[in-house]
Amino acid sequence: MYRRSEYSVGPVEQRLLRLAKRWQRYRTFQTAPRVILLISALSVGLGVFAAAFIPTALSILVTVLIITFGGLTLTARLLVVPPVWEVALAYDRYLHLKERLSTAVAPDLHEDPEIRKLQQNDAIRVLEAVDASNLFPYAFQDREKIFLVIAAGALGGWLLVVVLGLVPSKFALHVGTDLVVPGPMGSVGQAQNERRPPVDPRIEQLRYAISELRQQRDPRAVEAGAAFQATSESLRLTSEGRHVGRALASGDFRPAVEAIQDLASQASGLTRASQENLAEGFRQAAQKAKTHDSDFSARLESVADAFERGRVGDARSAMGDLASKLKAMGVAVETNNQIDGKVRDLERQLAAAIGTSKVSGSLVGSVAGKGSSSSDSGGTLVEGDIEALSSKERLSVDGRLEVVRIDPSPKGIESKSYRLNDVGTSDIRQQESYAVDGGVAVGRRDFSRVTPIDFLPTIYRYFSST
């Protein structure tokens, strides 16, 4: 453990070895109270934390391991001697020797052997006169003693509390969804026997998988997707931009990019009235999208300005920039949609695992109907025409047509319930609709999100005439 090769070079170094041990032990004693206080704080802190998750016996073991590690660290510091030149400088400083010792141990400082011999003899006389016990006594100052008392009290108190089973209830052991307060060490086995059966590991795995998937969603893509849908709602109100709005509503950015490019290629053939209609549609879309994606909104505004001024070339260029932005963010939006689909599948598995008939409303993507609790695809009764509905109100989270009939029935007229099989045939299992106060909501799982908006009034008229 000692640097014997350094201290065996000459007579000065050999005499410094004894003084080096003394100085190192003195330094260790001076810093030991602070180190012990730190070890005590770590032991208590980690012991309290460990007691919240592991049995009492293991929390005591954690505390003992920390104390053992601290003790070994202090012991190792006692046994390790610093370099010879560092010891010489320390004694020069404490004895005010003006570097007489450090000069004597400096290698090849003087080539003249006579001068070097004189320096070594002077250093030897000084070292033989040094009383290391008085210069570096093994004693603690009052402040260090206070540190030791605090450390011993905190550590002893914590161990006493744990051993006697007096841990507060807020530090109770967490076992699944239950809480078990640690008792005395002898009662650990009894407490474990009284615990309830653990939660189904499959449920924990599903919850963990759902949490991991949600963390993979890109927040910027969420806002971009909302901006795309807001744009879709505004453009579908114009006859010239309706095909762009439909493509955006589909959730697939590729046809939306193609639709914008097609509109750009046809811009030169638009009448002035059509250009003004597009300008108004893009401007409204920019206003709605601004709260979600300011960059996308600015590109929509550029298209609106170009059409409003009748500058076809600028409009074509602005729509090219818009298509580039849509293509860049569409990949991230599509990835988020795929993640959302996986999350919904896992949520259904989770609902089945915990024995419920439908996914809880607290889970992402669930839509609860007002009039019934028996249908997991029930729509929400809303006021207004189906053309003015937002995408979330018109379509379910699965991308399926959810609210088919929303026209409130007059008071006193009996509401009718329709079976989904009335709208074509399908091999997919259908679910019955249910009547609600003032209207009928019908859930249909096999109705695609990409259904043209023009076709929806036809569906509405079909049910109205039944």
HELIX and SHEET records of a PDB file:
HELIX    1   1 ARG A    4  TYR A    7  1                                   4    
HELIX    2   2 PRO A   11  ALA A   51  1                                  41    
HELIX    3   3 THR A   56  LEU A   79  1                                  24    
HELIX    4   4 VAL A   84  LEU A   95  1                                  12    
HELIX    5   5 ARG A  100  ALA A  104  1                                   5    
HELIX    6   6 PRO A  113  ALA A  129  1                                  17    
HELIX    7   7 ALA A  132  LEU A  135  1                                   4    
HELIX    8   8 ASP A  142  VAL A  163  1                                  22    
HELIX    9   9 SER A  169  PHE A  171  5                                   3    
HELIX   10  10 MET A  185  SER A  187  5                                   3    
HELIX   11  11 VAL A  188  ASN A  193  1                                   6    
HELIX   12  12 PRO A  201  GLN A  215  1                                  15    
HELIX   13  13 PRO A  219  LEU A  235  1                                  17    
HELIX   14  14 ARG A  242  ALA A  249  1                                   8    
HELIX   15  15 PHE A  253  SER A  265  1                                  13    
HELIX   16  16 ALA A  267  GLY A  269  5                                   3    
HELIX   17  17 ARG A  272  ALA A  289  1                                  18    
HELIX   18  18 SER A  294  GLU A  308  1                                  15    
HELIX   19  19 VAL A  312  ALA A  353  1                                  42    
HELIX   20  20 ILE A  386  ALA A  388  5                                   3    
HELIX   21  21 SER A  391  ARG A  394  1                                   4    
HELIX   22  22 LEU A  420  ASP A  422  5                                   3    
HELIX   23  23 ILE A  453  PHE A  455  5                                   3    
HELIX   24  24 LEU A  456  SER A  464  1                                   9    
SHEET    1   A 2 LEU A 173  VAL A 175  0                                        
SHEET    2   A 2 ASP A 178  VAL A 180 -1                                        
SHEET    1   B 2 TYR A 434  VAL A 436  0                                        
SHEET    2   B 2 GLY A 439  ALA A 441 -1                                        
END                                                                             
